């Protein structure tokens, strides 16, 4: 696909004095308005934070702090080059991922979003349903092998921290 073609071009580029890293980044989660977590938290609040599609597709993610720390780590470790996955080491099925968001928000139930309804919603947003339906089970093997330590290794810990900050930024909504 596009990513493989981009990485091939990067590999072929002649940069004798420059180290090349192709950063494969999972969804970066932050509580900021307009970001992925903001939409997910609002969905939980509105009661529609259930599984998407069949819920079996894997979601890869990374907490914003670990993302920034990983970039810094790569800058400091000049022995690393090539393709590097920047994602938390614990991708999980969508059904469990969304359940953790609802739990952090304090909502017990979330209506599921079937494929046909997702297609309508994504067309209205001028986006693609594949973004939510394609399984992405990314593990940061090279980062871990190089000694990088995640502060937010699990989605439950990351989600609770993000939700705490999201609620403080959206005091009238929680």
Secondary structure, DSSP 8 states (H G I E B T S, - for coil): -HHHHHHHHHHHS--TTS--EEEEE-EEE--STTSHHHHHHHHHHTT--S-BTTS-SEE-EEEHHHHHHHHHHHHH-TT--EEEEES-S--EEHHHHHHHHHHHHT------B-HHHHHHHHHHTT--THHHHS------HHHHHTT---S--SHHHHHHHHHHHHHHHTTTT-
